Amino acid sequence: MGSSQGLGAVVIAAQGMMDTTLMFAALVLIAVIGLLLYQGCLLLERRLLRAHAFPASSLSASSPPRSRGNS
């Protein structure tokens, strides 16, 4: 299993050639791509679930509602 293309292959090749600058540059690029994908998912989630958002008052740290039982 392996590949001769992609950022993972660049990291492995740079490691084998002892090229730490290239290796860390590829790792930083992988991290940036991951962060961008994460932010994109958050944005998509906010847009798709906008109608299901809870009002701000229901998110406050208040005591739970009391039941109206016969006690």
N, C-alpha and C positions, 0 to 999 in steps of 0.2 A: 504494500500500500504506500503510495506516495505520489508526488506530482513534480513535474519539472516547471510548473507555472504557478503564479500566484504569490501572495505576500509570505505565506508560510515557507514556500520554497526559497524565497529571497532570504528569509531569516536563517534557514538551515545552511544555505550556501555561504552566507556571510559569516556564520559561525565557523564553518569549515575552513574558510580563508582567513580567519582571525581578523575580520574587518568589523570591529565593534561599532564604528560609526554608522555603517550601513545597517548593521543588525538593529541598533537602537532606533535609527530613523524608521525602519520598517515596523518596529514594535510601537513606536509613537503613532505612526500612520494607522496601524490596526486599532489602537486605542481611540483615536479620533473618529474613525469610521464607526466604532462601537458606540461612542457617545452620540454621534449624529443619528444613528439608527434608533437609539433609545429615546432621544428627544423627538424624533419623528413619530415614534409610537405613542408617546405622551400626547403630542399634538393631535394625532388621529383619534386617540381615545377621547380627548376633550371634545372634539367636534362631533364624534358619533354618539357620545353619551351626554350631550348637552341637555337634552330633554329630561334625563334621569338624574340631574344634579340635585343634591339635597339643599334646602335653604340653609343659610348660615346659622340661624337660630337653633336648628336641630343638632348642629355639630358642637355646640358649647358644652362645657363640662357642668351640666346641671344634674340635679337628683332625678332619679327615674320617676315616672308618674305613679301616683298612688292608685291602688285599685279601689273600686266603689263597692266592695263586697259587704255583706252583713256581718259585722264583728262587734 
